[in-house]
Amino acid sequence: MKPAAGEHAAGEYAVGEYAVDTRTGEVGLVMGQEGPYVQLRPYGGGREWDCVPESVRRATPAERLSAATAYANARSRGEVP
């Protein structure tokens, strides 16, 4: 079955691409794949987490902007380094 527009087949995520974990709505940077999982790291850094490829999709420009704004706001409040 061909993926819908804006989606990837399993294993087609490029390192450095922004993606969304559809289970949580979190935006992350694709760090690679380990076994069957896509590894994501939160915007701005932090601990990576694993997602099954079926629960990952490409982040929209609005989602990337929202994640960047949330990180900048948290940083200005001293919540993140």
Secondary structure in CASP SS format (residue, H / E / C, confidence):
PFRMAT SS
TARGET T0000
AUTHOR 0000-0000-0000
METHOD secondary structure of the structure
MODEL  1
M C 1.00
K C 1.00
P C 1.00
A C 1.00
A C 1.00
G C 1.00
E C 1.00
H C 1.00
A C 1.00
A C 1.00
G C 1.00
E C 1.00
Y C 1.00
A C 1.00
V C 1.00
G C 1.00
E C 1.00
Y E 1.00
A E 1.00
V E 1.00
D E 1.00
T C 1.00
R C 1.00
T C 1.00
G C 1.00
E E 1.00
V E 1.00
G E 1.00
L E 1.00
V E 1.00
M E 1.00
G E 1.00
Q E 1.00
E E 1.00
G C 1.00
P C 1.00
Y E 1.00
V E 1.00
Q E 1.00
L E 1.00
R E 1.00
P E 1.00
Y C 1.00
G C 1.00
G C 1.00
G C 1.00
R C 1.00
E C 1.00
W E 1.00
D E 1.00
C E 1.00
V C 1.00
P H 1.00
E H 1.00
S H 1.00
V E 1.00
R E 1.00
R E 1.00
A C 1.00
T C 1.00
P H 1.00
A H 1.00
E H 1.00
R H 1.00
L H 1.00
S H 1.00
A H 1.00
A H 1.00
T H 1.00
A H 1.00
Y H 1.00
A H 1.00
N H 1.00
A H 1.00
R H 1.00
S H 1.00
R C 1.00
G C 1.00
E C 1.00
V C 1.00
P C 1.00
END
